Amino acid sequence: MPTTTVELRELSDDELLDRLAEVKQDVFTLRFQIATGQAENTSLLRVARRDVARILTILREREIAAATAGAE
């Protein structure tokens, strides 16, 4: 489940959005499992949340780069 930033940067925007949806679903599932006491490894939630943040950061960087390139 954990993904490096280098691997994420190689993906296209559409692939990143797909990966974001998958990881957000993982976060939801893990939160549900923790709330019901079914989760064996609660640290996976932290990893998944960080993956969401990484993906959102990369998407935002690309958005800013596109806006800067368009302004010049």
C-alpha positions in Angstrom: 0.0 0.0 0.0 2.7 2.6 0.8 3.9 4.4 -2.3 7.1 6.4 -2.7 6.9 9.9 -4.0 9.1 9.0 -6.9 6.7 6.4 -8.1 3.7 8.8 -7.7 5.5 11.5 -9.8 5.8 9.0 -12.7 2.0 8.6 -12.9 -0.3 10.7 -15.0 -2.9 13.0 -13.5 -5.7 10.5 -14.3 -3.7 7.6 -12.7 -3.1 9.8 -9.6 -6.8 10.6 -9.3 -7.5 6.8 -9.5 -4.9 6.1 -6.9 -6.3 8.9 -4.7 -9.8 7.3 -4.9 -8.3 3.9 -3.9 -6.4 5.2 -1.0 -9.3 7.3 0.3 -11.4 4.1 0.2 -8.6 2.3 2.1 -8.7 5.1 4.7 -12.5 4.7 5.1 -12.2 1.0 5.4 -9.4 1.2 8.0 -11.3 3.8 10.1 -14.3 1.5 10.1 -12.2 -1.5 11.1 -10.6 0.5 13.9 -13.9 1.7 15.2 -15.3 -1.8 15.2 -12.2 -3.3 16.7 -11.4 -5.5 13.7 -8.2 -3.8 12.6 -5.0 -5.8 13.4 -2.6 -3.1 12.4 -3.8 0.4 13.3 -0.6 2.1 11.9 -1.8 1.4 8.4 -4.3 4.3 8.8 -1.4 6.7 9.3 0.4 5.4 6.2 -2.8 5.6 4.1 -3.5 9.2 5.2 0.1 10.2 4.3 -0.4 8.6 0.9 -3.5 10.8 0.4 -1.4 13.9 1.4 1.4 12.9 -1.0 -1.0 12.5 -3.9 -2.8 15.8 -3.2 0.5 17.6 -2.9 1.8 16.3 -6.3 -1.5 17.2 -8.0 -1.3 20.7 -6.5 2.3 21.1 -7.6 1.3 20.2 -11.1 -1.7 22.6 -11.0 0.6 25.5 -9.9 3.2 24.6 -12.6 0.5 24.6 -15.3 -0.8 28.0 -14.1 2.7 29.5 -14.0 3.5 28.2 -17.4 0.2 29.6 -18.7 0.9 33.0 -17.2 4.2 33.4 -18.8 
